[in-house]
Amino acid sequence: MTSRHLPALGAVAAGAVLLATACTPADEADPGSGGGAAVECTPDGLPTLTEGVLTIGTDSPAYPPWFVDDDPSNGEGFESAVAYAVALELGYSAEDVTWTTVAFNSAIQPGPKEFDFDINQFSITEERARAVDFSSPYYDVRQVVVALAGSEAAEAESTDDLAGLAIGAQVGTTSYDTLVEAVDPRTEPLVYNNNDDAKQALENGQVDAVVFDLPTAFYITSAELEDAVIVGQLPRTEEAAEQFGLVLDLDSPLTDCVSGALDSLRERGVLAELEQEWLAEAADAPELA
């Protein structure tokens, strides 16, 4: 944990005391949010994988702006900062947090978990919620189209302008689902195993455009692909915004406490401050009608 973030995380300490007293064994668990018995939301009361330690999972490599230098433990990047803020809200210092590497698809599969919670841009969906628990959301996200500057796709001003172009996205992601729903390509959308494969296909001219979430697209266009640009945001495909949530084991006894921590951080403006610090520059992208 770097010294740069110790003051920011220290700002949530007072809320941690409130949370610990608010979530006690007398509380009733909310329907559908962690089916286990209510527990005390403190390191002494939480049944974590390792007593007194909060184990947090994420994938590798861990990309900016979510993480920095592929090191989730340094507190740098939006999701690393959020994870440590949640930990502190629950009463865990940075020294009481340990990170473990978990592939994206493995984290949302049924079965016992090797983490207490996982943070890895998991969109909250009904289908996934049948296999795992989700916390309260910590980020509302949009999907955007990225293309090479000067290309036909880069000049698009609407989804109609994208029709007939070869557009791809990573398999199993909401980026792909949004692409299928929001755009009407005249050929099947192209599917890639990961973002690196999709970026390589774009750079090699094998695809006209690729869909990423907005912060990832910002990093790709500003730091990785010199000739790539954000074309615009795809329309929302549902009434509610797409939201990221922390993933926990199905019916985890920790779910209500983790959600309570996030709710407290949101109400006090901590999540907004972290979003401003780490993601604000990614927010300027035109809307594709």
C-alpha positions, -999 to +999 in steps of 0.1 A: +000+000+000+016+033-010+017+063+013-001+083-013-034+065-005-031+062+033-047+096+040-076+088+015-083+055+031-079+069+065-110+091+058-132+060+058-120+048+093-148+066+111-174+049+089-159+016+098-169+020+134-204+029+124-206-001+101-193-025+128-220-014+152-247-014+125-242-050+113-245-073+144-257-108+149-292-094+156-295-081+121-316-100+096-299-109+062-315-092+032-334-116+009-312-128-019-280-111-006-259-137+011-281-165+025-259-173+055-267-162+090-260-125+099-225-120+114-207-092+131-190-070+105-156-069+121-124-089+116-133-108+148-168-117+136-163-123+098-157-159+089-130-152+063-108-178+046-080-170+070-089-157+104-081-120+107-071-117+070-092-105+041-083-124+009-091-105-023-090-120-058-085-104-092-071-115-126-036-113-140-025-092-157-043-064-138-048-035-162-049+003-156-069+022-148-083-005-125-048-013-112-013+001-117+019-017-126+001-050-126+002-049-087-031-050-070-014-047-036+000-012-041-034+006-037-030+023-071-058+023-096-096+025-091-103-011-082-073-015-059-083+017-041-119+005-038-108-029-024-087-013+003-114+012+011-139-017+016-113-036+037-107-005+060-144+000+063-147-036+076-118-030+100-089-045+081-057-025+077-037-028+045-014-052+062-044-075+069-052-078+032-038-105+009-043-108-029-048-140-049-048-144-087-082-157-101-091-159-137-122-139-147-143-169-158-132-190-128-144-164-103-180-165-115-183-203-118-202-222-092-182-238-064-161-228-034-139-198-038-103-191-030-111-155-020-133-136+004-143-113-025-131-107-060-129-074-078-124-076-116-150-055-134-178-080-129-210-068-143-240-077-121-263-100-141-292-123-132-275-152-148-242-148-129-261-142-097-274-178-099-238-190-093-223-163-071-232-135-048-228-099-058-222-070-035-239-036-039-225-019-070-194+002-068-194+016-104-218+023-132-202+016-166-207+022-203-195+003-233-177+021-261-165+014-296-127+018-304-113+020-339-082+031-357-080+068-365-090+076-401-109+044-406-146+042-416-155+030-381-138+060-365-161+083-384-193+067-372-218+089-354-245+064-348-250+026-345-264+026-380-230+038-393-214+007-378-238-017-395-219-040-419-185-034-403-166-062-386-168-055-349-155-077-320-153-081-283-140-104-256-160-136-252-182-139-221-182-101-213-209-075-212-190-057-239-199-086-263-236-087-250-240-049-255-224-052-290-249-078-300-279-059-286-270-023-296-255-028-330-268-047-360-238-060-378-245-077-411-219-103-402-216-122-369-196-102-342-160-114-339-151-130-306-117-129-288-104-148-258-091-116-241-086-079-246-050-084-258-062-106-287-089-080-296-063-051-295-040-071-317-067-078-342-076-041-344-040-031-348-035-057-376-066-045-394-084-079-389-114-061-374-129-026-380-137-019-344-137-034-309-160-028-279-145-023-245-158-008-212-151+030-211-121+031-187-104+002-204-109+019-238-095+051-224-063+034-213-060+015-246-063+046-267-041+068-245-013+044-236-013+013-257-025+018-293-012+051-306-035+052-336-067+041-318-096+064-309-128+061-289-156+064-314-184+067-289-206+051-262-231+025-272-267+030-261-278+015-229-294-018-236-314-020-203-333+005-182-308+002-154-272+012-159-246-016-162-230-019-128-199-036-114-201-055-082-178-075-060-181-113-064-185-136-034-193-172-029-230-180-033-248-174+000-216-161+015-220-149+051-198-119+041-221-105+014-242-083+036-212-068+054-193-062+022-224-046+007-229-025+038-193-013+035-198-002-001-231+015+007-214+035+034-186+045+011-211+055-016-232+076+009-201+094+022-189+102-013-157+081-011-165+060-042-172+092-061-138+106-050-120+075-061-138+075-094-129+111-099-092+104-091-088+073-112-114+073-140-125+109-146-104+114-177-121+084-193-156+099-190-155+121-221-169+100-250-197+110-274-230+091-275-238+069-305-275+074-312 
